[in-house]
Amino acid sequence: MSGFSDCHQYIAGCWVPSTNRHTIPVHNSATEEIVGAAPCGSIDDVNRAVAAAREAFTTFSQTPLNQRIRWLSEIADQLSKQRDSLSELIASEVGMPIKMTKSIQVAAPIQAIRDYANILESYPFEETIGDSLIIKEPVGIVAAITPWNFPLYQIIHKIAPAIGAGCCMVVKPSEIAPLNAQVLADAIDKTSLPNGVFNLVCGSGIPVGEALVSHPNVDMISFTGSTRAGKRIAGLGADRIKRVALELGGKSANIILDDADIERAVRKGVSNCYLNSGQTCSALTRMLVPRNLHDQIAELAGSAARRFVVGDPTSNSTHLGPLISANQRDRVLDYIRSGIEEGATLVAGGPEMPTGLTRGYYVQPTVFSNVENHMTIAQEEIFGPVLCIIPYDTEDHAIAIANDSPFGLSGGVWSADVDRAHRVARRLRTGQVDINGAAFNPLAPFGGYKMSGYGREYGSHGVSEYLETKAIQR
């Protein structure tokens, strides 16, 4: 991180002082200590960054595809040199246990860059339909606004396809976990990517995010974050009819059918819910179970939750690290108290600090049973390690409960009969469904229905988001 200081933004291929000299402290979520800082950012910083991207776009948009692929490979190579230091940094920023941070938060985004390079080799930028030549062209200047839960991963899944498509961009990372973005910018600075293609402006949503979204020279907004912020961004983008891609919240249902391997389904379901301390938009936080198996499943889930080791993310024995901030911890604890007050049965966990921990933003892995789908904990995204077990009477009832949500990002179905599981999966109003705990596929399109957003990321679908379509008749 030699190229910048706490007050510098990365604009037009250089680390330049922010016009706002104030900084935002970054806390270690396990110790509550300050581990770094990033610029607050200003509207002037945004204007400079967008101008740099606009200036670069005329030339960059015309570069040969094979050259853009080479630049992606250069970025991946530079990041690979910093795997260990990046893992330690993100573990301190986000709180994910180091053993998972290495693979999920660092190795996965590096591999994603290489995946996009491979996808671009055969991407259909041109096709012929009758007497028309259909061509795909870069959408223009992209404002990429990213969250704190998988910070580097989310940035990569915006900038890699954008670069591959021929776009230029301004990235605003979350002000809660911005340090990894600065490392990325420093890595990009060591490549031959032309100046102005990638620009980084750190700061808060107001004024930096709003100025970026509202800027007349920004052609597309790609946002990952809360539904509340997504609504605001969609409104601002609509004023100028900008292209907007939103990946927002979730309250995903995991349907365990009566013929499933119950013990495996519960164990895997609990683990999915608690990934990254529950700070995962696609987490399966509602476990829908046959009413006659409800008590058995609640006992299994409670036992599974109590086996999770909560503590220091730098320890290889830790399963569950802290939440990202004191505000997020307090928000999750309020939801746990709400569940108790609304009459759900507390099976494991609760609002108290985990045993043996006196500092850090920790929450106990919590399980509620006898949850009714109208309860607050079943309808709102908690974004913490809280599982809701909801009983159902019939298969149709389970599907109705699953779809009775303002969100539609992910889902799961468990059954010994794969054909039955597929039939149920097809009836779920959600962007992804895992059958019997199938592994996440980073090449498949990712995105949601309803208030979970619109647009798709990952794989070839992710590249398509950054392209306009033109028909030339001849």
C-alpha positions as a Markdown table, in Angstrom:
| # | Residue | x | y | z |
|---|---|---|---|---|
| 1 | Met | 0.0 | 0.0 | 0.0 |
| 2 | Ser | 3.0 | 2.2 | -0.6 |
| 3 | Gly | 1.3 | 4.5 | -3.2 |
| 4 | Phe | -1.2 | 6.2 | -1.0 |
| 5 | Ser | -2.0 | 7.7 | 2.4 |
| 6 | Asp | -5.2 | 8.0 | 4.4 |
| 7 | Cys | -6.2 | 11.2 | 2.5 |
| 8 | His | -5.6 | 10.0 | -1.1 |
| 9 | Gln | -8.0 | 8.9 | -3.8 |
| 10 | Tyr | -6.9 | 7.0 | -6.9 |
| 11 | Ile | -7.9 | 9.1 | -9.9 |
| 12 | Ala | -6.5 | 9.1 | -13.5 |
| 13 | Gly | -3.8 | 6.6 | -12.7 |
| 14 | Cys | -2.4 | 8.6 | -9.7 |
| 15 | Trp | -2.8 | 8.8 | -5.9 |
| 16 | Val | -4.0 | 12.3 | -5.4 |
| 17 | Pro | -5.0 | 14.2 | -2.2 |
| 18 | Ser | -8.7 | 14.3 | -1.5 |
| 19 | Thr | -10.2 | 17.7 | -1.5 |
| 20 | Asn | -11.8 | 16.7 | 1.8 |
| 21 | Arg | -8.9 | 16.4 | 4.3 |
| 22 | His | -11.0 | 14.5 | 6.9 |
| 23 | Thr | -10.7 | 10.7 | 7.1 |
| 24 | Ile | -13.0 | 7.9 | 8.1 |
| 25 | Pro | -11.5 | 5.5 | 10.7 |
| 26 | Val | -11.6 | 1.8 | 10.0 |
| 27 | His | -12.1 | -0.5 | 13.0 |
| 28 | Asn | -11.0 | -4.1 | 13.7 |
| 29 | Ser | -14.4 | -5.7 | 14.4 |
| 30 | Ala | -12.8 | -8.2 | 16.8 |
| 31 | Thr | -10.8 | -5.8 | 18.9 |
| 32 | Glu | -12.7 | -2.5 | 18.3 |
| 33 | Glu | -9.3 | -0.9 | 17.6 |
| 34 | Ile | -8.6 | 1.5 | 14.7 |
| 35 | Val | -6.6 | -0.4 | 12.0 |
| 36 | Gly | -6.6 | 2.3 | 9.3 |
| 37 | Ala | -8.4 | 5.1 | 7.7 |
| 38 | Ala | -9.7 | 6.2 | 4.3 |
| 39 | Pro | -10.7 | 9.6 | 2.9 |
| 40 | Cys | -14.1 | 11.0 | 3.5 |
| 41 | Gly | -14.2 | 12.1 | -0.1 |
| 42 | Ser | -16.0 | 15.0 | -1.7 |
| 43 | Ile | -18.1 | 16.0 | -4.6 |
| 44 | Asp | -15.0 | 17.5 | -6.2 |
| 45 | Asp | -13.3 | 14.1 | -5.9 |
| 46 | Val | -16.2 | 12.5 | -7.7 |
| 47 | Asn | -16.2 | 15.2 | -10.5 |
| 48 | Arg | -12.4 | 14.6 | -11.0 |
| 49 | Ala | -12.8 | 10.8 | -11.1 |
| 50 | Val | -15.8 | 10.9 | -13.6 |
| 51 | Ala | -13.9 | 13.4 | -15.8 |
| 52 | Ala | -10.9 | 11.0 | -15.8 |
| 53 | Ala | -13.1 | 8.0 | -16.7 |
| 54 | Arg | -14.8 | 10.0 | -19.5 |
| 55 | Glu | -11.5 | 11.1 | -21.0 |
| 56 | Ala | -10.2 | 7.6 | -21.0 |
| 57 | Phe | -13.3 | 6.0 | -22.4 |
| 58 | Thr | -13.0 | 7.3 | -26.0 |
| 59 | Thr | -9.8 | 5.4 | -26.5 |
| 60 | Phe | -10.3 | 2.5 | -24.1 |
| 61 | Ser | -13.7 | 1.5 | -25.5 |
| 62 | Gln | -12.0 | 0.9 | -28.9 |
| 63 | Thr | -9.1 | -1.3 | -27.6 |
| 64 | Pro | -9.0 | -4.8 | -29.0 |
| 65 | Leu | -10.6 | -7.5 | -26.8 |
| 66 | Asn | -7.4 | -9.5 | -26.5 |
| 67 | Gln | -5.7 | -6.5 | -24.9 |
| 68 | Arg | -8.5 | -6.0 | -22.4 |
| 69 | Ile | -8.2 | -9.7 | -21.5 |
| 70 | Arg | -4.4 | -9.3 | -20.9 |
| 71 | Trp | -5.1 | -6.4 | -18.6 |
| 72 | Leu | -7.4 | -8.5 | -16.5 |
| 73 | Ser | -4.7 | -11.2 | -16.3 |
| 74 | Glu | -2.3 | -8.5 | -15.1 |
| 75 | Ile | -4.6 | -7.4 | -12.4 |
| 76 | Ala | -5.1 | -11.0 | -11.2 |
| 77 | Asp | -1.3 | -11.5 | -11.2 |
| 78 | Gln | -0.7 | -8.4 | -9.1 |
| 79 | Leu | -3.4 | -9.3 | -6.6 |
| 80 | Ser | -2.0 | -12.9 | -6.3 |
| 81 | Lys | 1.2 | -11.5 | -5.0 |
| 82 | Gln | -0.6 | -10.1 | -2.0 |
| 83 | Arg | -2.9 | -13.0 | -1.0 |
| 84 | Asp | -1.6 | -13.4 | 2.5 |
| 85 | Ser | -1.5 | -9.7 | 3.4 |
| 86 | Leu | -5.0 | -9.2 | 1.8 |
| 87 | Ser | -6.4 | -12.1 | 3.8 |
| 88 | Glu | -5.1 | -10.6 | 7.1 |
| 89 | Leu | -6.4 | -7.2 | 6.1 |
| 90 | Ile | -9.9 | -8.3 | 5.2 |
| 91 | Ala | -10.2 | -10.5 | 8.3 |
| 92 | Ser | -9.5 | -7.5 | 10.4 |
| 93 | Glu | -11.9 | -5.3 | 8.5 |
| 94 | Val | -14.8 | -7.7 | 8.1 |
| 95 | Gly | -14.3 | -10.2 | 10.9 |
| 96 | Met | -14.6 | -13.4 | 8.8 |
| 97 | Pro | -12.3 | -16.2 | 10.2 |
| 98 | Ile | -9.0 | -16.1 | 8.5 |
| 99 | Lys | -9.3 | -19.7 | 7.2 |
| 100 | Met | -12.4 | -18.7 | 5.3 |
| 101 | Thr | -11.1 | -15.3 | 4.3 |
| 102 | Lys | -8.2 | -16.8 | 2.4 |
| 103 | Ser | -10.5 | -18.8 | 0.1 |
| 104 | Ile | -13.7 | -16.8 | 0.0 |
| 105 | Gln | -12.6 | -13.2 | 0.3 |
| 106 | Val | -9.3 | -13.4 | -1.5 |
| 107 | Ala | -8.8 | -16.5 | -3.7 |
| 108 | Ala | -12.3 | -16.4 | -5.0 |
| 109 | Pro | -12.1 | -12.8 | -6.4 |
| 110 | Ile | -8.7 | -13.4 | -7.9 |
| 111 | Gln | -10.2 | -16.5 | -9.6 |
| 112 | Ala | -13.2 | -14.5 | -10.7 |
| 113 | Ile | -10.9 | -12.2 | -12.7 |
| 114 | Arg | -9.4 | -15.1 | -14.5 |
| 115 | Asp | -12.9 | -16.6 | -15.1 |
| 116 | Tyr | -14.0 | -13.4 | -16.8 |
| 117 | Ala | -10.9 | -13.4 | -19.0 |
| 118 | Asn | -11.8 | -16.9 | -20.1 |
| 119 | Ile | -15.5 | -16.0 | -20.7 |
| 120 | Leu | -14.5 | -13.0 | -22.8 |
| 121 | Glu | -12.5 | -15.2 | -25.2 |
| 122 | Ser | -15.7 | -16.6 | -26.6 |
| 123 | Tyr | -18.3 | -14.0 | -25.7 |
| 124 | Pro | -20.6 | -13.2 | -28.6 |
| 125 | Phe | -20.0 | -9.5 | -29.2 |
| 126 | Glu | -21.4 | -9.8 | -32.7 |
| 127 | Glu | -24.1 | -11.9 | -34.4 |
| 128 | Thr | -26.0 | -11.7 | -37.6 |
| 129 | Ile | -29.8 | -11.8 | -37.8 |
| 130 | Gly | -31.1 | -11.6 | -41.3 |
| 131 | Asp | -29.7 | -8.5 | -42.9 |
| 132 | Ser | -28.7 | -7.0 | -39.5 |
| 133 | Leu | -25.4 | -7.1 | -37.8 |
| 134 | Ile | -26.0 | -7.1 | -34.1 |
| 135 | Ile | -23.1 | -5.7 | -32.1 |
| 136 | Lys | -22.5 | -5.3 | -28.4 |
| 137 | Glu | -20.8 | -2.0 | -27.3 |
| 138 | Pro | -19.7 | -0.8 | -23.8 |
| 139 | Val | -22.3 | 1.1 | -21.9 |
| 140 | Gly | -19.9 | 3.9 | -21.0 |
| 141 | Ile | -18.9 | 5.2 | -17.6 |
| 142 | Val | -19.9 | 2.9 | -14.7 |
| 143 | Ala | -20.4 | 4.0 | -11.1 |
| 144 | Ala | -19.7 | 0.9 | -9.0 |
| 145 | Ile | -20.9 | 1.1 | -5.4 |
| 146 | Thr | -20.0 | -1.9 | -3.2 |
| 147 | Pro | -20.8 | -3.3 | 0.3 |
| 148 | Trp | -18.6 | -4.3 | 3.2 |
| 149 | Asn | -19.6 | -8.0 | 3.7 |
| 150 | Phe | -17.6 | -9.4 | 0.7 |
| 151 | Pro | -15.8 | -6.2 | -0.2 |
| 152 | Leu | -13.1 | -7.3 | -2.7 |
| 153 | Tyr | -15.3 | -10.0 | -4.2 |
| 154 | Gln | -18.1 | -7.5 | -4.9 |
| 155 | Ile | -15.7 | -5.0 | -6.5 |
| 156 | Ile | -14.2 | -7.6 | -8.7 |
| 157 | His | -17.5 | -8.8 | -10.0 |
| 158 | Lys | -18.2 | -5.2 | -11.2 |
| 159 | Ile | -14.9 | -4.0 | -12.5 |
| 160 | Ala | -13.7 | -7.2 | -14.2 |
| 161 | Pro | -16.7 | -7.5 | -16.6 |
| 162 | Ala | -16.8 | -3.7 | -17.0 |
| 163 | Ile | -13.2 | -3.7 | -18.1 |
| 164 | Gly | -13.8 | -6.7 | -20.3 |
| 165 | Ala | -16.7 | -4.9 | -22.0 |
| 166 | Gly | -14.7 | -1.8 | -22.6 |
| 167 | Cys | -16.1 | 0.5 | -19.9 |
| 168 | Cys | -14.4 | 2.9 | -17.6 |
| 169 | Met | -15.4 | 3.3 | -14.0 |
| 170 | Val | -15.4 | 5.0 | -10.7 |
| 171 | Val | -15.6 | 2.7 | -7.6 |
| 172 | Lys | -17.0 | 3.8 | -4.3 |
| 173 | Pro | -16.3 | 1.0 | -1.7 |
| 174 | Ser | -18.1 | 0.8 | 1.6 |
| 175 | Glu | -16.6 | 3.3 | 4.0 |
| 176 | Ile | -16.8 | 0.6 | 6.7 |
| 177 | Ala | -14.3 | -1.7 | 4.9 |
| 178 | Pro | -12.4 | 0.4 | 2.3 |
| 179 | Leu | -8.8 | -0.7 | 2.9 |
| 180 | Asn | -8.9 | -3.7 | 0.6 |
| 181 | Ala | -10.1 | -1.4 | -2.2 |
| 182 | Gln | -7.0 | 0.7 | -1.7 |
| 183 | Val | -4.8 | -2.4 | -2.0 |
| 184 | Leu | -6.7 | -3.3 | -5.2 |
| 185 | Ala | -6.1 | 0.2 | -6.6 |
| 186 | Asp | -2.4 | 0.0 | -5.8 |
| 187 | Ala | -2.3 | -3.4 | -7.6 |
| 188 | Ile | -4.0 | -1.9 | -10.6 |
| 189 | Asp | -1.5 | 1.0 | -10.5 |
| 190 | Lys | 1.3 | -1.6 | -11.1 |
| 191 | Thr | -0.3 | -2.9 | -14.3 |
| 192 | Ser | -0.4 | -1.3 | -17.7 |
| 193 | Leu | -4.1 | -0.6 | -17.6 |
| 194 | Pro | -4.5 | 2.9 | -19.1 |
| 195 | Asn | -4.9 | 5.8 | -16.7 |
| 196 | Gly | -8.5 | 6.8 | -16.0 |
| 197 | Val | -10.1 | 3.4 | -16.7 |
| 198 | Phe | -10.3 | 2.5 | -13.0 |
| 199 | Asn | -10.8 | 5.3 | -10.4 |
| 200 | Leu | -11.4 | 4.9 | -6.7 |
| 201 | Val | -13.2 | 7.5 | -4.5 |
| 202 | Cys | -13.6 | 6.5 | -0.9 |
| 203 | Gly | -16.3 | 8.2 | 1.2 |
| 204 | Ser | -19.7 | 8.0 | 2.6 |
| 205 | Gly | -23.0 | 7.6 | 0.8 |
| 206 | Ile | -23.7 | 11.3 | 1.3 |
| 207 | Pro | -22.1 | 13.2 | -0.4 |
| 208 | Val | -19.9 | 10.8 | -2.4 |
| 209 | Gly | -22.4 | 8.0 | -3.4 |
| 210 | Glu | -25.2 | 10.4 | -4.3 |
| 211 | Ala | -22.9 | 12.7 | -6.3 |
| 212 | Leu | -21.6 | 9.7 | -8.2 |
| 213 | Val | -25.1 | 8.2 | -8.9 |
| 214 | Ser | -26.5 | 11.6 | -9.9 |
| 215 | His | -23.5 | 12.7 | -12.1 |
| 216 | Pro | -24.7 | 13.5 | -15.7 |
| 217 | Asn | -21.6 | 11.8 | -17.2 |
| 218 | Val | -22.2 | 8.5 | -15.5 |
| 219 | Asp | -24.0 | 6.1 | -17.8 |
| 220 | Met | -24.6 | 3.1 | -15.5 |
| 221 | Ile | -24.9 | 2.4 | -11.8 |
| 222 | Ser | -24.0 | -1.0 | -10.4 |
| 223 | Phe | -24.9 | -1.2 | -6.7 |
| 224 | Thr | -24.8 | -4.0 | -4.2 |
| 225 | Gly | -26.2 | -3.3 | -0.8 |
| 226 | Ser | -29.3 | -2.7 | 1.2 |
| 227 | Thr | -32.8 | -2.5 | -0.3 |
| 228 | Arg | -33.3 | 0.9 | 1.4 |
| 229 | Ala | -30.2 | 2.4 | -0.4 |
| 230 | Gly | -31.1 | 0.6 | -3.6 |
| 231 | Lys | -34.5 | 2.4 | -3.7 |
| 232 | Arg | -32.7 | 5.7 | -3.4 |
| 233 | Ile | -30.2 | 4.9 | -6.1 |
| 234 | Ala | -32.9 | 3.6 | -8.5 |
| 235 | Gly | -34.8 | 6.9 | -8.0 |
| 236 | Leu | -31.7 | 9.0 | -8.6 |
| 237 | Gly | -30.8 | 7.0 | -11.7 |
| 238 | Ala | -34.3 | 7.2 | -13.1 |
| 239 | Asp | -34.0 | 11.0 | -13.3 |
| 240 | Arg | -31.6 | 10.6 | -16.2 |
| 241 | Ile | -32.8 | 7.2 | -17.4 |
| 242 | Lys | -29.4 | 5.6 | -16.5 |
| 243 | Arg | -28.8 | 1.9 | -16.7 |
| 244 | Val | -29.1 | 0.6 | -13.1 |
| 245 | Ala | -28.2 | -2.9 | -11.8 |
| 246 | Leu | -29.2 | -3.6 | -8.2 |
| 247 | Glu | -28.2 | -6.6 | -6.1 |
| 248 | Leu | -30.1 | -6.0 | -2.8 |
| 249 | Gly | -31.3 | -7.9 | 0.3 |
| 250 | Gly | -32.7 | -11.3 | 0.8 |
| 251 | Lys | -34.8 | -13.4 | 3.2 |
| 252 | Ser | -34.3 | -16.8 | 1.6 |
| 253 | Ala | -36.2 | -19.9 | 2.4 |
| 254 | Asn | -34.7 | -23.3 | 2.8 |
| 255 | Ile | -37.4 | -25.9 | 2.3 |
| 256 | Ile | -36.8 | -29.3 | 3.9 |
| 257 | Leu | -39.3 | -31.8 | 2.5 |
| 258 | Asp | -40.5 | -34.8 | 4.5 |
| 259 | Asp | -38.3 | -37.3 | 2.6 |
| 260 | Ala | -35.1 | -35.4 | 3.0 |
| 261 | Asp | -31.9 | -36.5 | 4.8 |
| 262 | Ile | -33.0 | -34.5 | 7.9 |
| 263 | Glu | -29.7 | -34.4 | 9.8 |
| 264 | Arg | -27.6 | -33.4 | 6.7 |
| 265 | Ala | -30.2 | -30.8 | 5.6 |
| 266 | Val | -30.2 | -29.2 | 9.0 |
| 267 | Arg | -26.5 | -29.2 | 9.5 |
| 268 | Lys | -25.8 | -27.7 | 6.0 |
| 269 | Gly | -28.7 | -25.3 | 6.4 |
| 270 | Val | -27.4 | -23.9 | 9.7 |
| 271 | Ser | -23.9 | -23.5 | 8.2 |
| 272 | Asn | -25.3 | -21.6 | 5.2 |
| 273 | Cys | -27.3 | -19.3 | 7.5 |
| 274 | Tyr | -24.2 | -18.5 | 9.5 |
| 275 | Leu | -21.7 | -17.9 | 6.7 |
| 276 | Asn | -19.8 | -14.7 | 7.4 |
| 277 | Ser | -21.6 | -14.4 | 10.7 |
| 278 | Gly | -24.9 | -14.3 | 8.8 |
| 279 | Gln | -23.8 | -11.2 | 6.9 |
| 280 | Thr | -24.6 | -12.7 | 3.5 |
| 281 | Cys | -27.5 | -11.5 | 1.3 |
| 282 | Ser | -28.2 | -14.9 | 0.0 |
| 283 | Ala | -28.1 | -16.7 | 3.4 |
| 284 | Leu | -30.9 | -19.2 | 3.9 |
| 285 | Thr | -32.3 | -17.6 | 7.0 |
| 286 | Arg | -35.8 | -19.2 | 7.0 |
| 287 | Met | -35.8 | -23.0 | 7.4 |
| 288 | Leu | -39.2 | -24.3 | 6.4 |
| 289 | Val | -39.9 | -27.8 | 7.9 |
| 290 | Pro | -42.8 | -30.3 | 8.1 |
| 291 | Arg | -44.9 | -29.6 | 11.1 |
| 292 | Asn | -44.6 | -33.2 | 12.4 |
| 293 | Leu | -40.7 | -32.9 | 12.3 |
| 294 | His | -40.5 | -29.4 | 13.7 |
| 295 | Asp | -39.4 | -30.2 | 17.2 |
| 296 | Gln | -36.8 | -32.8 | 16.0 |
| 297 | Ile | -35.4 | -30.3 | 13.6 |
| 298 | Ala | -35.4 | -27.5 | 16.1 |
| 299 | Glu | -33.3 | -29.7 | 18.5 |
| 300 | Leu | -30.9 | -30.6 | 15.7 |
| 301 | Ala | -30.5 | -27.0 | 14.6 |
| 302 | Gly | -29.9 | -25.8 | 18.2 |
| 303 | Ser | -27.2 | -28.5 | 18.7 |
| 304 | Ala | -25.6 | -27.5 | 15.5 |
| 305 | Ala | -25.6 | -23.8 | 16.4 |
| 306 | Arg | -24.1 | -24.5 | 19.8 |
| 307 | Arg | -21.1 | -26.3 | 18.2 |
| 308 | Phe | -20.1 | -23.1 | 16.4 |
| 309 | Val | -17.0 | -21.6 | 18.0 |
| 310 | Val | -17.3 | -17.9 | 18.3 |
| 311 | Gly | -14.2 | -15.8 | 18.7 |
| 312 | Asp | -11.0 | -14.4 | 17.3 |
| 313 | Pro | -11.1 | -14.5 | 13.5 |
| 314 | Thr | -7.3 | -15.0 | 13.3 |
| 315 | Ser | -7.7 | -18.3 | 15.1 |
| 316 | Asn | -8.0 | -21.4 | 13.0 |
| 317 | Ser | -10.4 | -22.9 | 15.5 |
| 318 | Thr | -13.0 | -20.1 | 15.1 |
| 319 | His | -16.1 | -20.7 | 13.1 |
| 320 | Leu | -17.9 | -17.4 | 13.7 |
| 321 | Gly | -16.2 | -14.1 | 13.9 |
| 322 | Pro | -17.7 | -10.7 | 14.9 |
| 323 | Leu | -20.1 | -8.6 | 13.0 |
| 324 | Ile | -18.8 | -5.7 | 11.0 |
| 325 | Ser | -19.6 | -2.8 | 13.5 |
| 326 | Ala | -21.2 | -1.9 | 16.8 |
| 327 | Asn | -24.2 | -0.5 | 14.9 |
| 328 | Gln | -24.7 | -3.8 | 13.0 |
| 329 | Arg | -24.3 | -5.8 | 16.2 |
| 330 | Asp | -26.9 | -3.6 | 18.0 |
| 331 | Arg | -29.3 | -3.9 | 15.1 |
| 332 | Val | -29.1 | -7.7 | 15.1 |
| 333 | Leu | -29.6 | -7.9 | 18.9 |
| 334 | Asp | -32.7 | -5.7 | 18.5 |
| 335 | Tyr | -34.1 | -8.3 | 16.1 |
| 336 | Ile | -33.3 | -11.2 | 18.5 |
| 337 | Arg | -35.2 | -9.3 | 21.2 |
| 338 | Ser | -38.0 | -8.7 | 18.8 |
| 339 | Gly | -38.3 | -12.5 | 18.1 |
| 340 | Ile | -38.5 | -13.2 | 21.8 |
| 341 | Glu | -41.2 | -10.5 | 22.3 |
| 342 | Glu | -43.2 | -11.7 | 19.3 |
| 343 | Gly | -43.5 | -15.2 | 20.8 |
| 344 | Ala | -41.0 | -17.3 | 18.8 |
| 345 | Thr | -39.2 | -20.0 | 20.8 |
| 346 | Leu | -35.5 | -19.2 | 21.5 |
| 347 | Val | -33.7 | -22.6 | 20.9 |
| 348 | Ala | -30.1 | -21.4 | 21.0 |
| 349 | Gly | -28.2 | -18.1 | 21.4 |
| 350 | Gly | -29.8 | -14.9 | 22.5 |
| 351 | Pro | -29.0 | -11.2 | 23.0 |
| 352 | Glu | -26.2 | -11.7 | 25.5 |
| 353 | Met | -22.5 | -11.4 | 24.7 |
| 354 | Pro | -21.0 | -14.8 | 23.8 |
| 355 | Thr | -19.3 | -16.5 | 26.9 |
| 356 | Gly | -15.7 | -15.5 | 27.4 |
| 357 | Leu | -15.7 | -12.4 | 25.1 |
| 358 | Thr | -15.6 | -8.9 | 26.5 |
| 359 | Arg | -14.9 | -6.8 | 23.4 |
| 360 | Gly | -15.6 | -7.0 | 19.7 |
| 361 | Tyr | -18.9 | -6.9 | 17.9 |
| 362 | Tyr | -20.0 | -10.5 | 18.6 |
| 363 | Val | -23.4 | -12.0 | 18.5 |
| 364 | Gln | -24.3 | -15.6 | 19.6 |
| 365 | Pro | -25.3 | -18.0 | 16.8 |
| 366 | Thr | -29.1 | -17.9 | 17.4 |
| 367 | Val | -32.0 | -20.2 | 16.5 |
| 368 | Phe | -35.7 | -19.5 | 16.8 |
| 369 | Ser | -38.4 | -22.2 | 16.4 |
| 370 | Asn | -42.1 | -21.9 | 16.2 |
| 371 | Val | -41.7 | -18.9 | 14.0 |
| 372 | Glu | -44.7 | -17.6 | 12.1 |
| 373 | Asn | -43.9 | -16.1 | 8.7 |
| 374 | His | -45.6 | -12.7 | 9.6 |
| 375 | Met | -43.2 | -12.1 | 12.4 |
| 376 | Thr | -40.6 | -9.4 | 12.0 |
| 377 | Ile | -37.7 | -11.8 | 12.2 |
| 378 | Ala | -39.2 | -13.8 | 9.3 |
| 379 | Gln | -40.0 | -10.9 | 7.1 |
| 380 | Glu | -37.0 | -8.5 | 7.5 |
| 381 | Glu | -33.4 | -9.1 | 6.6 |
| 382 | Ile | -31.5 | -9.3 | 9.9 |
| 383 | Phe | -28.0 | -9.7 | 8.4 |
| 384 | Gly | -26.7 | -11.6 | 11.4 |
| 385 | Pro | -26.4 | -15.2 | 12.7 |
| 386 | Val | -30.1 | -15.7 | 13.3 |
| 387 | Leu | -32.1 | -18.7 | 11.9 |
| 388 | Cys | -35.9 | -18.9 | 11.9 |
| 389 | Ile | -37.5 | -22.3 | 11.8 |
| 390 | Ile | -41.0 | -22.2 | 10.3 |
| 391 | Pro | -43.4 | -25.2 | 10.3 |
| 392 | Tyr | -45.6 | -26.0 | 7.3 |
| 393 | Asp | -48.4 | -28.5 | 6.6 |
| 394 | Thr | -48.1 | -29.4 | 3.0 |
| 395 | Glu | -45.8 | -28.9 | 0.1 |
| 396 | Asp | -48.0 | -26.2 | -1.4 |
| 397 | His | -48.1 | -24.5 | 2.0 |
| 398 | Ala | -44.2 | -24.6 | 2.1 |
| 399 | Ile | -44.0 | -23.0 | -1.3 |
| 400 | Ala | -46.6 | -20.3 | -0.3 |
| 401 | Ile | -44.6 | -19.4 | 2.8 |
| 402 | Ala | -41.3 | -19.3 | 0.8 |
| 403 | Asn | -42.9 | -16.9 | -1.7 |
| 404 | Asp | -44.6 | -14.8 | 1.0 |
| 405 | Ser | -41.7 | -12.4 | 1.3 |
| 406 | Pro | -40.8 | -9.0 | -0.2 |
| 407 | Phe | -37.5 | -10.5 | -1.3 |
| 408 | Gly | -36.5 | -13.2 | -3.8 |
| 409 | Leu | -32.7 | -13.6 | -3.9 |
| 410 | Ser | -32.0 | -17.3 | -3.1 |
| 411 | Gly | -33.5 | -20.4 | -1.8 |
| 412 | Gly | -33.0 | -24.1 | -1.1 |
| 413 | Val | -34.9 | -27.4 | -1.4 |
| 414 | Trp | -34.0 | -30.7 | 0.2 |
| 415 | Ser | -35.6 | -34.0 | -0.9 |
| 416 | Ala | -34.5 | -37.6 | -1.6 |
| 417 | Asp | -36.5 | -37.3 | -4.8 |
| 418 | Val | -34.5 | -34.9 | -7.1 |
| 419 | Asp | -37.4 | -34.6 | -9.6 |
| 420 | Arg | -39.6 | -33.5 | -6.7 |
| 421 | Ala | -37.0 | -31.0 | -5.5 |
| 422 | His | -36.8 | -29.5 | -9.1 |
| 423 | Arg | -40.6 | -29.2 | -9.2 |
| 424 | Val | -40.5 | -27.2 | -6.0 |
| 425 | Ala | -37.5 | -25.1 | -7.0 |
| 426 | Arg | -39.3 | -24.0 | -10.2 |
| 427 | Arg | -42.2 | -22.7 | -8.2 |
| 428 | Leu | -40.0 | -20.5 | -6.0 |
| 429 | Arg | -40.0 | -16.8 | -6.9 |
| 430 | Thr | -36.3 | -16.3 | -6.4 |
| 431 | Gly | -33.1 | -15.8 | -8.5 |
| 432 | Gln | -31.3 | -18.9 | -7.3 |
| 433 | Val | -32.2 | -22.2 | -5.7 |
| 434 | Asp | -29.8 | -24.8 | -4.3 |
| 435 | Ile | -31.0 | -28.4 | -4.4 |
| 436 | Asn | -29.7 | -30.7 | -1.6 |
| 437 | Gly | -27.0 | -28.2 | -0.6 |
| 438 | Ala | -25.5 | -27.9 | -4.1 |
| 439 | Ala | -22.3 | -25.9 | -4.2 |
| 440 | Phe | -22.4 | -22.2 | -5.2 |
| 441 | Asn | -21.6 | -21.7 | -8.9 |
| 442 | Pro | -19.7 | -18.4 | -9.5 |
| 443 | Leu | -20.3 | -18.7 | -13.2 |
| 444 | Ala | -24.1 | -18.8 | -12.9 |
| 445 | Pro | -26.1 | -15.6 | -13.0 |
| 446 | Phe | -26.7 | -14.1 | -9.6 |
| 447 | Gly | -29.4 | -11.6 | -8.8 |
| 448 | Gly | -33.0 | -11.4 | -7.4 |
| 449 | Tyr | -36.7 | -11.1 | -8.0 |
| 450 | Lys | -38.9 | -8.5 | -6.3 |
| 451 | Met | -37.1 | -6.2 | -3.7 |
| 452 | Ser | -33.9 | -8.2 | -4.1 |
| 453 | Gly | -33.1 | -6.1 | -7.1 |
| 454 | Tyr | -32.7 | -6.4 | -10.9 |
| 455 | Gly | -29.9 | -7.3 | -13.2 |
| 456 | Arg | -27.5 | -10.2 | -12.9 |
| 457 | Glu | -23.9 | -10.5 | -12.0 |
| 458 | Tyr | -21.3 | -13.3 | -12.5 |
| 459 | Gly | -20.3 | -15.2 | -15.6 |
| 460 | Ser | -21.4 | -14.2 | -19.1 |
| 461 | His | -24.6 | -12.7 | -17.7 |
| 462 | Gly | -22.4 | -10.3 | -15.7 |
| 463 | Val | -20.6 | -9.2 | -18.8 |
| 464 | Ser | -23.9 | -8.5 | -20.6 |
| 465 | Glu | -24.9 | -6.0 | -18.0 |
| 466 | Tyr | -22.1 | -3.6 | -19.2 |
| 467 | Leu | -23.0 | -3.7 | -22.8 |
| 468 | Glu | -25.5 | -1.9 | -25.1 |
| 469 | Thr | -27.0 | -3.6 | -28.2 |
| 470 | Lys | -26.9 | -2.0 | -31.6 |
| 471 | Ala | -28.4 | -3.3 | -34.9 |
| 472 | Ile | -26.8 | -2.3 | -38.2 |
| 473 | Gln | -28.9 | -3.1 | -41.3 |
| 474 | Arg | -26.9 | -3.8 | -44.4 |
